[in-house]
């Protein structure tokens, strides 16, 4: 089958090479840049440098130098291990005119077994005064996976509340009137949640929210006034049939890809498939399993308690 121009692809490495020579003044920030920053959220500098100060501003080229000096790659990384692949992207960005001077700051990361919460976030500052806040998705800890499952039966989880607090702190700390948010997997969910529950003064500063392969929310979330006021600035990028589609909705402004089981973000990073759809205008999507979602919402009155008991049992034996 012959591909149209709209279907031509390039890998994320090629994107950095081909577009890295352009500054953000030459080519404005777009979803592809958001994907780059979302992948960088999987960096774990505290593990590489024990004395790392997450609050200091450090250009990406300097961070890459430290990684090259101290980072020891895992011997057997998983096929879709974001933590193992993020440093590879960092090295490419360090020699890119577009990204090398972008400063990373206010890195936070914590794992709380008691609260069943895994959270990490960092902020990227551009020379034009804009900032990009990225939230990390689920990492290799079982606590992070349990929190993901908790999303399907709880109105909110601890990392969502922490994401909202982080956004509020950054909006107050950084002298900027232009904020972008995003993340991959759970990180995208945190970005949408934080933007929806932020106060109006913070929402006015938000220029866009991008989520990649991210779980959604229950239908009642979309009736919240804060979400409605920010929904026009949210774009969801996802594979065609995500595993959580029957339980959670992502809203209606989505870009669907034909990515395989690895998902949207991991497919672009690991296989070199980077469809032009990520640079295109998003189109509405109704979601493939709306009937199943409605059944889960209305057909099982006690499903919340049954899910929670099942999750607790599952995680206790892992």
C-alpha positions as CSV (number, residue, x, y, z in Angstrom):
1,X,0.0,0.0,0.0
2,X,1.4,3.4,-1.0
3,X,1.6,5.9,1.8
4,X,0.3,9.4,1.4
5,X,2.3,12.4,2.5
6,X,0.1,12.6,5.6
7,X,1.1,9.0,6.5
8,X,4.9,9.4,6.1
9,X,6.8,8.6,9.2
10,X,10.1,9.5,10.8
11,X,11.7,8.4,14.1
12,X,12.0,10.6,17.1
13,X,15.8,10.6,16.7
14,X,15.3,11.9,13.1
15,X,12.9,14.5,14.4
16,X,15.6,15.8,16.8
17,X,18.2,15.8,14.0
18,X,15.9,17.4,11.4
19,X,14.3,20.0,13.6
20,X,17.0,20.5,16.2
21,X,18.7,23.2,14.1
22,X,15.6,25.4,14.5
23,X,15.1,27.5,17.6
24,X,11.6,27.8,19.2
25,X,11.5,31.3,17.7
26,X,12.0,29.8,14.2
27,X,9.6,26.9,14.7
28,X,7.1,27.3,17.6
29,X,6.6,24.6,20.2
30,X,4.5,21.7,19.1
31,X,3.3,18.2,20.2
32,X,6.5,16.6,18.9
33,X,8.5,18.7,21.4
34,X,6.0,17.8,24.1
35,X,6.7,14.1,23.4
36,X,10.4,14.8,23.7
37,X,10.0,16.4,27.2
38,X,7.6,13.7,28.2
39,X,10.2,11.0,27.5
40,X,12.8,13.0,29.5
41,X,10.6,12.7,32.6
42,X,11.9,9.1,32.9
43,X,15.4,10.4,33.7
44,X,16.4,9.5,37.3
45,X,19.2,11.9,38.1
46,X,19.0,11.2,41.8
47,X,20.1,7.6,41.1
48,X,23.0,8.7,39.0
49,X,24.2,11.6,41.2
50,X,23.6,11.0,44.9
51,X,24.1,14.7,45.7
52,X,21.9,16.0,42.8
53,X,20.0,19.2,43.7
54,X,16.7,19.0,41.9
55,X,15.9,22.7,42.4
56,X,18.9,24.0,40.5
57,X,18.5,25.0,36.9
58,X,20.7,22.9,34.6
59,X,20.9,23.1,30.8
60,X,20.2,19.8,29.1
61,X,23.7,19.8,27.6
62,X,25.2,20.0,31.1
63,X,22.9,17.3,32.4
64,X,24.0,15.1,29.4
65,X,27.6,15.6,30.3
66,X,27.0,14.4,33.8
67,X,25.1,11.4,32.6
68,X,27.8,10.5,30.2
69,X,30.3,10.6,33.0
70,X,28.4,8.8,35.7
71,X,25.4,6.8,34.2
72,X,25.7,3.1,34.0
73,X,23.2,1.6,31.6
74,X,21.3,-1.5,32.7
75,X,22.6,-4.8,31.4
76,X,19.3,-6.1,30.4
77,X,16.8,-3.3,29.9
78,X,13.2,-4.2,29.1
79,X,12.1,-3.8,25.5
80,X,10.0,-0.8,26.3
81,X,11.9,0.5,29.3
82,X,11.5,4.2,29.3
83,X,14.0,4.7,32.1
84,X,16.7,2.9,30.0
85,X,15.9,4.8,26.8
86,X,15.5,8.3,28.1
87,X,19.3,8.9,28.5
88,X,19.8,8.0,24.8
89,X,17.4,10.8,23.9
90,X,19.1,13.2,26.3
91,X,22.5,12.7,24.5
92,X,20.9,13.6,21.2
93,X,19.3,16.7,22.6
94,X,22.6,17.9,24.1
95,X,24.0,18.6,20.6
96,X,20.8,20.1,19.3
97,X,20.5,23.9,19.0
98,X,16.8,23.7,19.7
99,X,17.1,21.8,23.0
100,X,20.7,22.0,24.3
101,X,20.1,25.3,26.3
102,X,16.7,24.3,27.6
103,X,17.1,24.2,31.4
104,X,15.6,21.5,33.6
105,X,14.7,22.5,37.2
106,X,12.5,21.6,40.2
107,X,12.8,17.9,39.8
108,X,10.8,15.9,42.3
109,X,10.4,12.2,42.8
110,X,9.0,10.1,45.6
111,X,7.5,6.6,46.2
112,X,5.1,6.1,49.1
113,X,4.1,2.5,49.7
114,X,1.6,3.4,52.5
115,X,-0.3,5.8,50.3
116,X,0.2,3.6,47.2
117,X,1.7,6.5,45.3
118,X,4.5,6.9,42.7
119,X,5.2,10.5,41.5
120,X,7.8,12.4,39.6
121,X,7.9,15.7,37.8
122,X,10.3,18.2,36.4
123,X,10.1,21.6,34.7
124,X,11.8,22.7,31.5
125,X,12.5,26.4,31.0
126,X,12.9,28.0,27.6
127,X,14.8,31.2,26.8
128,X,11.5,32.9,25.7
129,X,10.1,32.6,29.2
130,X,7.8,29.6,28.6
131,X,7.9,26.5,30.8
132,X,7.0,22.9,30.2
133,X,5.9,20.8,33.2
134,X,6.2,17.1,32.6
135,X,4.9,14.3,34.8
136,X,6.5,10.8,34.8
137,X,4.4,7.8,33.9
138,X,4.4,4.5,35.7
139,X,7.9,3.2,36.4
140,X,9.1,-0.3,37.3
141,X,7.8,-0.2,40.9
142,X,4.8,-2.3,41.8
143,X,3.4,0.6,43.8
144,X,3.1,2.7,40.6
145,X,1.2,-0.1,38.9
146,X,-1.2,-0.5,41.8
147,X,-1.9,3.2,41.7
148,X,-2.7,2.9,38.0
149,X,-5.3,0.3,38.8
150,X,-6.6,2.4,41.7
151,X,-7.5,5.1,39.1
152,X,-10.2,2.8,37.7
153,X,-12.1,2.7,41.0
154,X,-11.2,6.0,42.8
155,X,-12.2,9.6,42.1
156,X,-8.6,10.6,42.7
157,X,-5.3,9.1,43.7
158,X,-2.4,10.7,45.7
159,X,-0.2,11.4,42.6
160,X,-3.0,13.4,41.0
161,X,-3.2,15.7,44.0
162,X,0.6,16.0,44.1
163,X,0.6,16.9,40.4
164,X,-1.9,19.7,41.1
165,X,0.2,21.0,44.0
166,X,3.3,20.9,41.8
167,X,1.6,22.9,39.0
168,X,0.5,25.5,41.6
169,X,4.0,25.9,43.0
170,X,5.5,26.2,39.6
171,X,3.0,28.8,38.5
172,X,3.8,30.9,41.5
173,X,7.5,30.3,41.4
174,X,8.2,30.9,37.7
175,X,7.7,34.3,36.2
176,X,5.9,33.2,33.2
177,X,2.6,33.7,31.5
178,X,2.8,30.6,29.3
179,X,2.8,27.1,30.7
180,X,2.7,23.8,28.8
181,X,2.0,20.5,30.6
182,X,2.3,16.9,29.4
183,X,3.3,13.4,30.1
184,X,3.3,9.8,28.9
185,X,1.1,7.1,30.4
186,X,0.0,8.0,33.9
187,X,2.0,11.3,33.5
188,X,-0.5,12.5,30.9
189,X,-3.4,11.7,33.2
190,X,-1.7,13.8,35.9
191,X,-1.2,16.7,33.5
192,X,-4.9,16.8,32.6
193,X,-6.0,16.4,36.2
194,X,-3.7,19.2,37.4
195,X,-4.9,21.6,34.7
196,X,-8.5,20.8,35.3
197,X,-8.4,21.4,39.1
198,X,-6.0,24.4,38.9
199,X,-7.5,27.7,39.9
200,X,-8.5,30.2,37.2
201,X,-5.4,32.3,37.6
202,X,-3.2,29.3,36.8
203,X,-5.5,28.1,34.0
204,X,-5.2,31.4,32.2
205,X,-1.4,30.7,32.0
206,X,-1.8,27.3,30.5
207,X,-1.2,27.3,26.7
208,X,-1.6,23.5,26.1
209,X,-1.8,20.1,27.6
210,X,-0.6,16.9,25.7
211,X,-1.0,13.4,27.0
212,X,0.5,10.3,25.3
213,X,-1.0,6.9,25.8
214,X,-2.6,8.0,29.0
215,X,-5.5,6.5,31.0
216,X,-8.5,8.7,31.2
217,X,-11.2,9.5,33.8
218,X,-14.7,8.5,34.8
219,X,-17.4,10.3,32.8
220,X,-18.3,12.6,35.7
221,X,-14.9,14.1,35.6
222,X,-15.8,15.8,32.3
223,X,-18.7,17.6,33.9
224,X,-16.4,19.4,36.3
225,X,-16.3,23.2,35.4
226,X,-12.5,23.3,35.7
227,X,-12.2,20.6,33.0
228,X,-14.7,22.3,30.7
229,X,-12.8,25.6,30.9
230,X,-9.5,23.9,29.9
231,X,-10.7,21.1,27.6
232,X,-10.1,23.1,24.4
233,X,-6.3,23.1,25.2
234,X,-6.0,19.3,25.8
235,X,-4.9,16.9,23.1
236,X,-4.7,13.2,23.7
237,X,-2.4,11.0,21.6
238,X,-3.1,7.3,21.9
239,X,-2.9,3.9,20.2
240,X,-6.2,2.8,18.7
241,X,-7.4,0.5,21.4
242,X,-5.9,1.2,24.8
243,X,-6.3,-1.5,27.5
244,X,-8.2,0.9,29.8
245,X,-10.7,2.0,27.1
246,X,-13.5,0.1,28.6
247,X,-13.2,1.7,32.0
248,X,-11.9,5.3,31.5
249,X,-12.5,8.0,29.0
250,X,-10.0,10.5,27.6
251,X,-12.5,13.0,26.4
252,X,-13.2,13.7,22.8
253,X,-10.2,15.6,21.4
254,X,-7.9,12.8,20.5
255,X,-5.4,11.7,17.8
256,X,-5.5,7.9,17.3
257,X,-2.6,6.0,15.9
258,X,-2.3,2.5,14.6
259,X,0.5,1.7,17.1
260,X,0.8,-1.9,18.4
261,X,0.9,-3.2,21.9
262,X,3.8,-1.0,22.8
263,X,1.6,2.1,22.6
264,X,1.9,5.5,21.0
265,X,4.9,6.9,22.9
266,X,7.0,3.8,23.1
267,X,6.3,2.9,19.4
268,X,7.7,6.3,18.3
269,X,10.7,5.9,20.6
270,X,11.7,2.3,20.0
271,X,10.6,1.4,16.5
272,X,11.3,4.7,14.7
273,X,7.6,5.0,13.7
274,X,6.8,8.7,14.2
275,X,3.6,9.4,12.1
276,X,2.9,12.8,10.8
277,X,-0.3,12.7,12.8
278,X,1.5,14.1,15.8
279,X,2.1,17.3,13.8
280,X,-1.4,17.4,12.4
281,X,-4.7,19.0,13.7
282,X,-6.4,16.6,16.0
283,X,-9.8,15.2,15.0
284,X,-12.7,14.1,17.3
285,X,-12.8,10.5,18.5
286,X,-15.8,8.9,20.1
287,X,-13.9,6.0,21.6
288,X,-14.3,2.4,20.6
289,X,-15.8,1.0,23.7
290,X,-18.4,3.6,24.9
291,X,-21.0,1.0,25.5
292,X,-18.7,-1.0,27.8
293,X,-17.7,2.2,29.7
294,X,-21.4,2.9,30.3
295,X,-22.0,-0.6,31.5
296,X,-19.1,-0.4,33.9
297,X,-20.5,2.9,35.2
298,X,-24.1,1.8,35.7
299,X,-24.3,-2.0,35.6
300,X,-22.3,-3.0,38.7
301,X,-23.3,-1.0,41.8
302,X,-20.7,-2.7,44.0
303,X,-17.8,-2.8,41.5
304,X,-15.8,-0.2,43.3
305,X,-15.4,-2.3,46.5
306,X,-14.9,-5.5,44.5
307,X,-12.1,-3.8,42.4
308,X,-10.3,-2.5,45.5
309,X,-10.4,-5.8,47.3
310,X,-9.1,-7.6,44.1
311,X,-6.3,-5.0,43.7
312,X,-5.2,-5.3,47.3
313,X,-5.1,-9.1,47.1
314,X,-3.2,-9.0,43.8
315,X,-0.5,-6.6,45.0
316,X,-0.1,-8.4,48.3
317,X,1.2,-11.5,46.5
318,X,3.4,-9.7,44.0
